[in-house]
Amino acid sequence: MRQRSRSSASFALIALLVCAAPSAVRAQNVGQLLTEARAQLDSMNTDAAAVLLRRVLDPLSGAGAPERVRGFVLLGIVQLVIDQPDSARLAFREALRLEPGLRVDSLSGLHPYLLTTFVAEKNALALAQRTQVEARPDTARGAAVVPPARQPQSGPGATAAAHREGSIELSVGAGVLFIDHWSSILSSLNAVGSRRGLMFGSLWRVGYNFTEKLGVSLGFGIGIGGSAAVGSPFAALTYTPGLNRKMSPFFTAGLGMTQVGGHDAYGPHAGVGVRSMIGEKLALRVESRIDLPRFTDLLNSHGVREEFVAGTFSATLGLSYFMGGAPRRASRR
């Protein structure tokens, strides 16, 4: 009799282990799928990430509520990356149905529109639920409805949430240029034109932003004054206190060359300006600069070689376009 009881207990234990083993394996597989999906999303392999997340969200996957919440959030981010905001909101809605108090602040670096889209869907879902409650005839009059907790949002157009570290910046501008000693330069070149040194010019620049504060650039400026043209290739360092802000002042300094009629002069330059973002990648750029080229080989009207610094002042208005710049990696959930 005792042996039969032991056999029954052993059989029950084996049956329990057999039933529990698939659940443990499924839970482990779901966790691995979520980890791999996040890695694919970090690498911007959105198709692979979406396939893995749909396997997690399959009813037969055995995923629990926390795994399904994470799967829907990551799927919503994938939809934002591929420019499908409506599908993203549907995914966020499913996550919020499972966890109404859900927050996604730690993932905000994965996409500049994540917080604004998620909060909009959270507020819309809360409003719909509140409307349903108020429409019920048995709802107690005067019952308090607690509004959803506010989450931090990005600025207009979410441009302040963008991360432009590691981006290439292409800039072009047009404006006015003033060159000191311009009359002496024209006389030396036997050129005609206005002696005031004021002319129209343009500026072209390509830069690379190493960090949110520091970047380098190469550029070329040109001005036309009478029959003489002024060219000024240059290299510069750029310091920006906050490259990712909607409006960001910046400061430049470097070395350049001023070319007039086959004569070259070298010297330092410095400038100050401001960018104002008018889109996620496009900014209005206002800049002023002073160059101090030193001419050493020009002859005056008496045939005597002159040496002088021709201070060059410029002011331009233009546009900057940002290319690339990987999103900041958020910590894994």
C-alpha positions in Angstrom: 0.0 0.0 0.0 2.8 2.3 0.9 4.6 1.5 -2.3 1.5 2.3 -4.3 1.3 5.7 -2.6 4.9 6.4 -3.4 4.3 5.5 -7.1 1.3 7.8 -7.2 3.3 10.7 -5.8 6.1 10.1 -8.2 3.7 10.1 -11.1 2.1 13.3 -10.0 5.5 15.0 -9.7 6.5 13.9 -13.2 3.2 15.1 -14.6 3.7 18.5 -12.9 7.2 18.9 -14.3 6.1 17.9 -17.8 3.3 20.5 -17.7 5.5 23.3 -16.3 8.5 22.8 -18.6 6.8 24.1 -21.8 5.7 27.3 -19.9 9.3 27.9 -18.7 10.7 27.4 -22.1 8.0 29.7 -23.6 8.8 32.4 -21.1 12.5 32.1 -21.8 11.9 32.2 -25.6 9.7 35.3 -25.2 12.4 37.1 -23.3 15.0 36.2 -25.9 12.7 37.4 -28.7 12.2 40.8 -26.9 15.9 41.2 -26.3 16.7 40.4 -30.0 13.9 42.7 -31.2 15.3 45.6 -29.1 18.8 44.9 -30.5 17.4 45.0 -34.1 15.6 48.2 -33.3 18.7 49.8 -32.0 20.5 48.9 -35.2 17.5 50.3 -37.2 16.7 46.9 -38.7 13.0 47.6 -38.5 11.7 44.7 -40.6 13.6 42.2 -38.5 12.4 43.9 -35.3 8.8 43.8 -36.4 8.9 40.1 -37.2 10.3 39.3 -33.8 7.8 41.4 -32.0 4.8 39.9 -33.8 6.0 36.5 -32.7 6.0 37.8 -29.1 2.5 39.2 -29.5 1.2 36.0 -31.1 -1.5 34.5 -28.7 0.3 31.2 -28.8 3.7 32.6 -27.7 2.7 32.3 -24.0 3.9 35.9 -23.3 2.6 37.3 -20.1 1.2 40.8 -19.6 4.6 42.5 -18.9 6.1 41.0 -22.0 3.1 41.9 -24.2 3.2 45.5 -22.9 6.9 45.8 -23.8 6.2 44.1 -27.2 3.5 46.6 -28.1 5.6 49.6 -27.0 8.6 48.4 -29.1 6.3 47.7 -32.1 4.9 51.2 -31.8 8.4 52.6 -32.0 9.1 50.5 -35.0 6.0 52.0 -36.7 7.2 55.5 -35.9 10.6 54.8 -37.4 9.0 53.6 -40.7 6.7 56.7 -40.7 3.4 54.9 -39.7 2.1 57.1 -36.8 -1.4 55.7 -36.9 -0.2 52.1 -36.6 2.1 53.3 -33.8 -0.8 54.7 -31.8 -2.7 51.5 -32.2 0.2 49.6 -30.7 0.6 52.1 -27.9 -3.2 51.8 -27.2 -2.9 48.0 -26.7 0.0 48.5 -24.3 -2.0 51.1 -22.3 -5.0 48.8 -22.1 -2.7 46.3 -20.3 -0.9 48.9 -18.2 -2.8 52.2 -18.0 -0.1 53.9 -15.9 2.6 53.0 -18.4 5.4 55.6 -19.1 8.0 55.5 -21.8 10.4 58.3 -20.8 13.4 55.9 -20.7 12.9 55.1 -24.4 12.5 58.7 -25.7 15.9 58.7 -27.4 14.8 56.0 -29.9 12.6 58.4 -31.8 12.0 62.2 -31.6 8.2 61.8 -31.8 7.8 59.0 -29.3 6.8 61.0 -26.3 4.4 63.3 -28.2 2.7 60.3 -30.0 2.5 58.2 -26.9 1.1 60.9 -24.6 -1.4 61.9 -27.3 -2.7 58.3 -27.4 -2.7 58.0 -23.6 -4.8 61.2 -23.3 -7.1 60.0 -26.1 -7.7 56.7 -24.4 -8.2 58.3 -21.0 -10.8 60.7 -22.6 -12.6 57.9 -24.3 -12.8 55.9 -21.0 -13.9 58.9 -19.1 -16.6 59.6 -21.7 -17.9 56.0 -21.4 -18.0 56.3 -17.6 -19.9 59.6 -17.7 -22.4 58.2 -20.2 -23.4 55.3 -17.9 -26.8 56.0 -16.3 -25.7 54.5 -13.0 -22.6 56.7 -12.7 -22.6 58.5 -9.4 -23.2 62.2 -9.8 -20.2 64.3 -9.1 -17.8 61.3 -9.1 -14.3 62.5 -9.4 -12.3 61.6 -12.5 -8.6 61.6 -12.1 -6.8 62.9 -15.2 -3.9 61.0 -16.6 -0.4 61.9 -15.3 1.3 64.3 -17.6 4.5 63.3 -19.2 7.3 65.6 -20.5 6.8 66.5 -24.1 9.2 67.8 -26.7 9.0 71.3 -28.1 7.1 72.3 -31.2 7.6 69.8 -34.0 9.7 67.7 -31.5 12.8 69.2 -33.0 14.3 69.8 -29.6 14.2 66.0 -28.9 16.2 65.2 -32.0 19.9 64.2 -31.5 22.2 65.7 -34.0 25.5 64.4 -32.6 27.4 62.7 -35.4 25.5 64.6 -38.1 26.7 66.2 -41.2 25.6 69.9 -41.5 25.3 71.5 -45.0 24.9 75.3 -44.9 24.4 78.0 -47.5 23.8 81.7 -47.0 23.8 85.1 -48.7 24.4 88.6 -47.4 26.8 91.5 -47.4 30.5 91.8 -47.2 32.7 94.8 -46.3 36.5 94.8 -46.8 38.8 97.4 -45.2 41.5 98.9 -47.5 39.4 97.9 -50.5 40.5 101.0 -52.4 44.1 100.1 -51.9 43.4 96.6 -53.2 41.7 97.9 -56.3 44.5 100.4 -57.0 47.1 97.6 -56.8 45.1 95.5 -59.2 44.3 98.4 -61.6 40.7 97.4 -61.2 37.6 99.6 -61.4 34.6 99.6 -59.1 33.2 101.0 -56.0 35.9 102.0 -53.5 33.7 101.7 -50.5 34.5 98.0 -50.0 30.8 97.0 -49.6 29.6 94.1 -51.8 27.2 91.2 -51.9 28.4 87.8 -51.1 27.5 84.2 -50.4 28.8 81.5 -48.1 28.9 77.7 -48.5 29.9 75.3 -45.7 30.0 71.6 -44.9 30.5 70.6 -41.3 30.5 67.6 -39.0 29.1 67.7 -35.4 31.2 65.4 -33.2 29.1 66.1 -30.1 26.2 68.4 -29.0 28.8 71.1 -28.4 31.7 70.7 -30.8 32.0 70.5 -34.6 34.3 71.3 -37.5 33.7 72.7 -40.9 35.2 73.6 -44.3 33.7 76.3 -46.4 34.1 78.9 -49.1 32.9 82.5 -49.3 32.7 84.7 -52.3 32.1 88.4 -52.8 31.8 90.6 -56.0 33.0 94.2 -55.9 33.2 95.9 -59.2 35.5 94.0 -61.6 37.2 92.2 -58.7 36.0 89.1 -57.0 37.0 88.0 -53.5 37.2 84.3 -52.6 37.8 83.0 -49.1 38.2 79.3 -48.4 38.4 78.5 -44.7 38.4 75.9 -41.9 36.7 76.4 -38.6 35.9 74.9 -35.2 32.3 75.5 -34.1 31.1 75.6 -30.4 27.4 75.3 -29.8 26.1 75.2 -26.2 23.0 73.1 -27.2 22.9 71.7 -30.7 19.7 69.8 -30.0 17.7 72.8 -28.9 15.1 74.5 -31.1 17.2 77.7 -31.1 20.9 77.4 -30.6 23.6 80.1 -30.7 27.0 79.1 -31.9 30.6 80.5 -32.1 33.2 79.8 -34.7 36.9 80.3 -35.0 39.6 79.2 -37.4 42.0 80.1 -40.2 41.3 81.1 -43.8 42.7 82.6 -47.0 41.5 85.6 -48.9 42.1 85.6 -52.6 41.8 88.8 -54.7 43.1 89.1 -58.3 45.6 86.3 -57.9 46.9 87.6 -54.5 46.6 85.5 -51.5 46.4 86.6 -47.9 46.1 84.4 -44.8 44.7 85.1 -41.4 42.4 84.1 -38.5 38.7 84.5 -38.4 36.0 84.4 -35.8 32.2 84.5 -35.9 29.0 84.3 -34.0 25.5 83.2 -35.1 22.3 81.4 -34.2 20.4 78.5 -35.7 16.6 78.3 -35.4 15.1 74.9 -36.2 12.1 75.1 -38.7 11.9 71.4 -39.2 13.4 68.2 -37.8 16.5 68.6 -40.1 16.3 72.1 -41.4 17.3 75.3 -39.6 17.4 79.0 -40.4 21.0 80.2 -39.9 22.1 83.8 -39.2 25.8 84.4 -38.9 28.3 87.3 -38.8 32.0 86.9 -39.1 35.3 88.9 -39.1 38.4 87.8 -41.1 41.8 89.3 -40.7 43.8 88.4 -43.8 47.3 90.0 -44.0 48.3 91.2 -47.5 52.1 91.4 -48.1 52.5 91.6 -51.9 50.3 94.4 -53.1 51.8 97.6 -54.7 50.3 101.0 -54.2 49.9 103.7 -56.9 53.6 104.7 -56.4 54.8 101.2 -57.0 55.7 100.6 -53.4 54.9 97.3 -51.8 52.4 97.6 -49.0 51.7 95.3 -46.1 48.4 95.6 -44.2 45.6 93.6 -42.6 42.3 94.0 -44.6 39.6 93.4 -42.0 36.7 91.6 -43.7 33.3 91.8 -42.1 30.4 89.7 -43.3 26.8 89.0 -42.3 24.7 86.2 -44.0 21.3 84.7 -43.7 20.8 81.1 -44.9 19.8 77.6 -44.1 21.5 74.6 -42.5 20.4 71.0 -43.3 21.4 68.1 -41.0 22.1 64.6 -42.4 22.6 61.5 -40.3 23.1 61.6 -36.6 22.2 58.3 -34.8 19.5 58.4 -32.1 20.8 58.3 -28.5 20.6 54.8 -27.1 18.2 54.5 -24.1 18.8 52.0 -21.3 17.2 48.6 -21.9 14.0 48.0 -20.0 
